[in-house]
C-alpha cells in the first residue's frame, strides 16, 4: 500500500472514531435524562383512591353472608333436579363461588340440617 492510501484509510478510521464518540456522548446524555425521570417517578407519591363507604359496607356484608348465599344457590340447583356433581361443576368450576372442599362441606351441613337428602341409585 502506498502512503496516500494509508493516510486516507486512517482518516476514515479517525472520522468513524469521532462519530462514535459523539454518539456515545449523546447516549450518555439521554441515559442521564432517563435516570432523572426514573428518580422523579420514584419520588411522586401514588394516591390510592379509597373505596366509597357504601361499597365497603356491601362487600363486608356479602363476605359475612357468603356461606349462606352459596348454600342457597346449591339448594336452588338441587331443587331443579340437577345432580350434586353437576351442581359442584357449576358452583366450583364454572362460577368459582367457593373451593371444592368448601362446597362439599356446605353440602354436608345441608344434609345435617335436613334441607337436602342425597338420593343414591
C-alpha positions, 0 to 999 in steps of 0.5 A, spaced: 500 500 500 502 506 498 502 512 503 496 516 500 492 510 501 494 509 508 493 516 510 486 516 507 484 509 510 486 512 517 482 518 516 476 514 515 478 510 521 479 517 525 472 520 522 468 513 524 472 514 531 469 521 532 462 519 530 462 514 535 464 518 540 459 523 539 454 518 539 456 515 545 456 522 548 449 523 546 447 516 549 450 518 555 446 524 555 439 521 554 441 515 559 442 521 564 435 524 562 432 517 563 435 516 570 432 523 572 425 521 570 426 514 573 428 518 580 422 523 579 417 517 578 420 514 584 419 520 588 411 522 586 407 519 591 401 514 588 394 516 591 390 510 592 383 512 591 379 509 597 373 505 596 366 509 597 363 507 604 357 504 601 361 499 597 365 497 603 359 496 607 356 491 601 362 487 600 363 486 608 356 484 608 356 479 602 363 476 605 359 475 612 353 472 608 357 468 603 356 461 606 349 462 606 348 465 599 352 459 596 348 454 600 342 457 597 344 457 590 346 449 591 339 448 594 336 452 588 340 447 583 338 441 587 331 443 587 331 443 579 333 436 579 340 437 577 345 432 580 350 434 586 356 433 581 353 437 576 351 442 581 359 442 584 361 443 576 357 449 576 358 452 583 366 450 583 368 450 576 364 454 572 362 460 577 368 459 582 363 461 588 367 457 593 373 451 593 371 444 592 372 442 599 368 448 601 362 446 597 362 439 599 362 441 606 356 446 605 353 440 602 354 436 608 351 441 613 345 441 608 344 434 609 345 435 617 340 440 617 335 436 613 334 441 607 337 436 602 337 428 602 342 425 597 338 420 593 343 414 591 341 409 585 
